[in-house]
């Protein structure tokens, strides 16, 4: 039976700059009065529907809200108690429009994230590549792809800002999808035929059968061998629904892709969770790797992870390596793959050979 993708799979959040009718709803009368005072002071016409509802006609929502927010009239908790619904000029309210209602705080975040929306609309994402070393034979096993935004003037936007915009604007789904697809496209352009590690955020995926269709499509159309594509769970998103994560990983596995768990040794990535999820690769948290050649506690954690990984035929990748001493300890104590600034920093052009 054919499946129908959800609206989010195909639509970036955007603002209609045309004039519209905007309904404001307030949780308490005091907020409504404060809003009406602002309208009166600025001679803005409105209709008072009742003590908790105000309707504005023929306003450009983006311009109006941008000006309102610039006045800092409402504090954060007050903005969260103001609901807004934008309708076309002659459109009547229908229950289906409920999903379009957003708080003033949400609109504030969406406006602040407009740069991300513009960047994604223009296809302004690329990927940088950090090599991953096969320790046994000193060759490049693969590359982790790391998202970068590209401004019109060619300057880069780094992931911390990209994901801040996405979180503020409730756009993690769009950014996560765009990063996966950009990683595949850029790797194909750079003629990378080694393994490609692609990060993804489990909480940004609702139903893998719908949300991951385009990722699978691009992997197939670009003729990637599925075994050369490794989808890497970003642990920092604090996954709470393990069954949902299992469904996502099982979907990837069913398509022939490999799976890696990032930041193992912290968060949900306990030894028990490694067994439950059974990834192909575990990436040891860089906080465990730091000074491991002389830190006994870190050595104990690393040893426990290596044992359970080896017992379950899981490859151990040590990331965040910055010194020769760290690398030698890891090499001698069970790591199969290595990654970090000691070998190479991420770069737009993939390094084809590691010299160290």
N, C-alpha and C positions, 0 to 999 in steps of 0.2 A: 504494500500500500504506500502510495506517495506521501511524503511528509511535507508540511508547510512550515517554513521558517517563521520565527517570531518577527515582529516589526523591527526590533532592535538589530536584527542581523543585517538589515539593509538601509537603515536610516540613521544618519548622524544627527544629534540634537542641534537644532538651529532656531533662530529667531526670525519671525516674519516682520520685516521692516514696514509693512503697509499699515495703514491706520486700522485700528480694531477697537472692539468693545471689551473693556477689561473689568472683571468683577473682583472686588476685594472683600474677603471675609475675615472677620476678626474674632478671636476667642473671647476677648473681654471688651466691654464698652469703652474703657479708658483708651485703648489703642485706636479704636475707631475715631474717637474724639480728637486724638492727637493727629491722626491722618487728615481729618476734615479741616483742622486748623491749618495744616500745611497747605491744603488745597485752597482755602480761603485767602491765606496770606499771599499766595501766588496767582490768585484770580483764575483758578482752574475750575471749569464747570464740572459738576458731578450730580448724580442722582442718588439721594439717600434712600435706599430700598427699605432699610429698617435700622435699628440701633447698632447692628453688627455687620451691615453690608452696605458697600458703596459701589456705584457703577460709574465708570468713566467712558465716555463715548469719543470715538475718533481720536485716539492717541497712538503714537508709535511706542510700543511697549518698551523696546530697548532704550530709546532716548529718555522716556519718562522715568524708568526705573534707575537708569544710570544717574540721572540728576537727583532723584530722591535719595539714593544711597550715598551720593557725595555729600549730602547735608548731615549725615550721621545722626538722624533724628531718632532712629530705633536701635536699641542694643541687640545683641545676637539673640538672646532668649525671646525678645519681642518680635524680631524678624521671623523666628520660627513659629510664632503664633499668628502670623498673618498669611492667609492663603489667597492665591491669585489664580484666576482662570481667564485666559484670553479667548475671545470669540470673534469670528468675522463680523463685520458691521451689522449684517441682518440675520445673523445666525442665532437661533434659539437654543437654550440649554437643553441638553439631552444627557441621560444617565451615562452614556458611553464617554462623555467628556470628563468624567471624574478622574480618569487616568491622566488627564492633562493638567490637573491642579497641582501647583507647586507652591511651597512657602516662599516668602520674600527672601529668606536666607538661601534657599536653593537657587533662586534666580540670581542672587548676588554671586554665588559660586559659579553658576553657568556663565555669567557675564565675564567674571574674572578668567574663566577657562576658554573664552572665545578664541584666543590665540591658538590653542590646541586644536579646536575645531577647524579653524582656517588652515592650519598646517596639515591636518589629516585630509581635508578636502582637496588640497593641492598635491597630495602625495609626497609631502615633505619629510619623509622618514628614510633613513638609510641604516646600515649596520656596520659596526666595526668588529674586528675579529681578533680574539686572543687565542693563540695556539695552545693545544693540550698535548703534552709529551707522552709517548709510550716509553715507559722507563726501561723496559727490557731490551728494546732494540734501538733506542735513541732516535726514533722517528716521530713525525707528527701524526698523532692518532686522529685529531680533529680540531675543531675551532668552536669556542663559545661565541655566539653572535650577541652583540650588545647594541641596543638601539640608540640612535642619535637623531635628533631633529635637525633639519637644515633650513635656516632662514633664507629669505630672498637675497640677502647680501652674502650668503655662503657661510656665515658663522654657524657654529653648532649649538644645539640645545641638548643638554645632558639629561640622563634619565631622571635625576632627582627632581628637576623642574618639570619634565614631561609628566611624571606620575603625580606630582603635586597638583598640576593643572587637572589631571584626570580625576583625582580623588575629590577635589573641590567641586568639579563640574559633573560628578556622577558619570564619568566617561571611561571608566576602567575597561569596560567591555570593548569599546571601540579602539582604545589605544592598544590593548592586549592583542586584539585581532590584527590590527595594522602592523604591530611589531612582528608577529609571527610571519605574516605574509611578506613584509619587507625583508626579513632575515632570509627567507627562501629565495626571493627574487635577487637580492644582492649577492648571495652565495653563488647563484647560477651565473650572474654577470661576471663574477670574479673567477669563474671556472673552478670552483672548489668541489672536488670529488672525494675528499676525506669526509669524515663524519662531521655533522653540523649540529651543535647543541643550541636549542632554541628555548628560551625561558617562556613560561606561561603562568598566569595567575588563576588558580582553580576557582576562586570566588567570583571571577569575571565571566565564568562559563555557566550558563543555566542548564542547558540540555546539550550534551556533546553531539548528539545526532544532528542537531540544528546548528549550534554555534560553531562547530568545527568543520562544517562542510567546505567553506572556502579555503581553509588551510589545507585540507586533503586535496582539494581540486588543484591548488597551486603546486603542491608537492608532486602530484601526478603529471600535470601539464609541463612542468620543468624537468621531468624525467629523472627525479631523484630516486635512487634505490631506497626503499623505506628503511632498510637497516642502516642507512647512512644518516638518517634523521633521528635525533635524540631530543625528545621533549622533556624539558627540565622544570620540575615543580619549584616555584619560588616560595620557599618556606616562610618568608617574612610576612606573608599575608595572613598567617595564623589560621590555617584551615581548621575548622571545628567539625564539619560534617565529613567524616571519614568515608562514609558510604558514597557520598557524592564524588569525592576524590577517586575512589575505586572505580566508579562508573566511567569517569574521564580517562583514567589510565587504561582501563579495559578497552575503551573505544580506540585509543591510540594503538594498543597492542594488536587489536583485531585488524588494523590496517597495515600491520607489519612494522610499525615504528618502534624504536627503543625508548625506554623511560629512565630518567635520572632523578634522584632526590637531592636537592640542594641543601646546604647548611646542616648536614647530618651531625648530630651531637648536641643540638639545641631544639627547643620547641617541640612540635609534635613528632619530630624525627627521632623518637626513642628507639632502642634496640627492638622492642616489641613491634613498633610500627614498621620498621624495615621488613620484618617477617610478614606482617599483614599485607603490605603493599607490594612486596617482592619486586623492586625495580631491577633494571639491568645494571645500573651504576649508582653508587652512592658517592656524593661529593662531601668530603669532610669539612665541617665548618672552619673557617679561617681562624677563629678564636682558639680552636684546638690545635691548629698547625703552628701558630705563633710561638716561637721559642721552644718548640717541642723537643729539640735536642737536649734541653736542660730542664724542662718542666716535667716533673714526675707525674703530677696529676693529669696533665694533658696526655702524657704517654699512656697512662692507664685507660683513659677514655678511648684513645685511638686504638689501643690493643683490643679492647672489647668489641669495637665496631669492626675491626679487621676480622676477628674470629667469626662473628656471626655472619659477616658478608661472605667469607670464604666457605663457610659451612653451607651457604645457600646459593653458591655459584654467582655471587654478585661482585662486580668489579669495583675496586676502591680507587677513587680519584681524590688526591690531596690538592686543594686549591689555596690560593693566597700565599704561596711559597715566596719568600723574599731573600732568603740567605742560603748559602752553600751548605751550612751546617744543618738547617732544617731539611733540605733536600736529601742529604746523605742519610739522615736518620730515617726518613720516610721510605727511601729506597731500600734500606736494609731491614725494614720492619713491616712490610706487607703492602705498600702502595703500588698499584700497577700503572696508574696514570698520574701526571703532575701538571700543575698549572700555576702561574703566578708571575709577578714582576721580575723574579730572578731569571726567568727565561725570556719574557717579552711582555710589553704592555699592549693593550688593544690598539689596533691600527686600521685605517681604512683599507689599506692593501694587505692582504693576508701574507704573513711570513711563511715562506715555503720550506725553510730549514732553520733549525734552532742551533745556535752556537753558544756554548757556555763553558 
